[in-house]
Amino acid sequence: MRSRRTIAVAFAPCLLLSACHSGAGPQGLLAGHWYGSSTYYSLTLDMTDANGTIGGSGTLGGAGINGQVILITVTGAEQSRTFDITLSAPNHTPATYGGTVPNDTTMTGTINGSGFTSAQLSVYRQH
């Protein structure tokens, strides 16, 4: 009888951990670390998602941005698998990144403003 109890106790943390990380997760659909790149730029996002309110930080960089890497602040909203976020940085005009979330690991959209015009970009959840 003792060995069954030991096995049950040993597996309990594993069950709790797996239950806490579904695709959307307890923090919301977009919470986590995301990365995507194109020929001319790359975007990293570290976001929180509290009931559709997005916050966080990241970087925007690449050859299309004069080879710079710019630290950004991320704010915005997500609802029904669509998102609209603002990418802000000191001394730069804000840009927006908006689009859809076709699955739990992909965001697909366009960046506009601050020199971008309908720049298509997909970013992928990093584990």
C-alpha positions as CSV (number, residue, x, y, z in Angstrom):
1,M,0.0,0.0,0.0
2,R,2.8,2.4,0.8
3,S,4.3,2.1,-2.7
4,R,1.0,3.2,-4.3
5,R,0.9,6.3,-2.1
6,T,4.5,7.2,-3.1
7,I,3.7,6.9,-6.8
8,A,0.6,9.0,-6.4
9,V,2.5,11.7,-4.6
10,A,5.3,11.6,-7.2
11,F,2.9,12.1,-10.1
12,A,0.7,14.8,-8.5
13,P,3.1,17.7,-9.4
14,C,3.3,16.5,-13.0
15,L,-0.5,16.5,-13.3
16,L,-0.7,20.0,-11.8
17,L,1.9,21.4,-14.1
18,S,0.3,19.9,-17.2
19,A,-3.1,21.2,-16.2
20,C,-1.8,24.8,-15.7
21,H,-0.5,25.1,-19.3
22,S,-3.1,24.8,-21.9
23,G,-2.7,26.4,-25.3
24,A,-4.2,29.7,-24.1
25,G,-2.8,29.3,-20.6
26,P,-4.2,30.8,-17.5
27,Q,-2.8,34.2,-18.4
28,G,-4.6,34.6,-21.7
29,L,-4.1,33.7,-25.3
30,L,-1.2,36.1,-26.1
31,A,0.8,35.7,-22.8
32,G,4.3,34.6,-23.4
33,H,7.4,35.0,-25.6
34,W,6.9,35.5,-29.3
35,Y,9.4,35.9,-32.2
36,G,9.1,36.5,-36.0
37,S,11.3,37.9,-38.7
38,S,11.2,38.8,-42.4
39,T,14.0,39.8,-44.8
40,Y,14.2,43.3,-43.4
41,Y,13.2,43.2,-39.7
42,S,12.5,41.1,-36.7
43,L,10.1,41.4,-33.8
44,T,10.3,39.9,-30.3
45,L,7.4,40.2,-27.9
46,D,7.2,39.3,-24.2
47,M,3.6,39.8,-23.3
48,T,1.0,39.5,-20.6
49,D,-2.6,39.0,-21.5
50,A,-5.0,39.8,-18.6
51,N,-8.6,39.1,-19.9
52,G,-7.7,40.6,-23.3
53,T,-5.6,43.5,-22.1
54,I,-2.1,43.2,-23.5
55,G,1.1,44.6,-21.9
56,G,4.8,43.9,-22.2
57,S,8.0,44.7,-23.9
58,G,10.1,43.5,-26.8
59,T,12.5,44.5,-29.6
60,L,12.1,45.6,-33.2
61,G,15.2,45.5,-35.3
62,G,16.9,44.6,-38.6
63,A,18.3,46.0,-41.8
64,G,15.0,47.7,-42.6
65,I,15.5,49.7,-39.4
66,N,19.0,51.0,-40.2
67,G,20.5,47.9,-38.6
68,Q,19.3,49.0,-35.2
69,V,17.5,47.1,-32.5
70,I,15.0,49.2,-30.7
71,L,13.6,48.4,-27.3
72,I,9.8,48.7,-27.4
73,T,6.8,48.8,-25.0
74,V,3.8,46.8,-26.0
75,T,0.2,47.7,-25.1
76,G,-3.1,46.7,-26.7
77,A,-6.0,44.3,-26.7
78,E,-7.0,40.9,-27.9
79,Q,-10.5,39.6,-28.4
80,S,-12.0,36.6,-30.3
81,R,-8.6,35.7,-31.7
82,T,-7.9,39.1,-33.2
83,F,-5.3,41.6,-31.7
84,D,-4.4,45.2,-32.0
85,I,-1.2,46.2,-30.2
86,T,0.9,49.4,-30.2
87,L,4.6,49.2,-30.3
88,S,6.1,52.3,-28.6
89,A,9.7,53.4,-28.1
90,P,11.2,56.7,-26.9
91,N,12.1,59.1,-29.7
92,H,10.1,57.1,-32.3
93,T,6.5,57.4,-33.6
94,P,4.5,54.4,-32.3
95,A,3.6,51.6,-34.7
96,T,0.6,49.3,-34.6
97,Y,0.6,45.5,-35.1
98,G,-2.8,44.1,-35.8
99,G,-4.2,40.8,-37.1
100,T,-5.4,37.4,-36.1
101,V,-4.3,34.4,-34.0
102,P,-5.0,31.4,-36.2
103,N,-3.8,28.9,-33.6
104,D,-2.2,29.0,-30.1
105,T,1.3,29.3,-31.5
106,T,1.0,31.9,-34.3
107,M,0.1,35.5,-34.6
108,T,-0.3,36.9,-38.2
109,G,-0.7,40.6,-39.0
110,T,0.6,43.8,-40.4
111,I,2.7,46.6,-38.9
112,N,1.8,50.2,-39.7
113,G,3.2,53.5,-38.7
114,S,6.7,54.7,-37.8
115,G,7.9,54.0,-41.3
116,F,6.0,50.7,-41.8
117,T,3.2,50.5,-44.4
118,S,1.2,47.2,-44.3
119,A,4.3,45.2,-43.4
120,Q,3.2,41.6,-43.2
121,L,4.7,39.6,-40.3
122,S,3.9,36.4,-38.5
123,V,5.3,35.8,-35.0
124,Y,5.5,32.4,-33.3
125,R,5.3,31.4,-29.6
126,Q,8.6,30.4,-28.2
127,H,8.9,27.8,-25.5
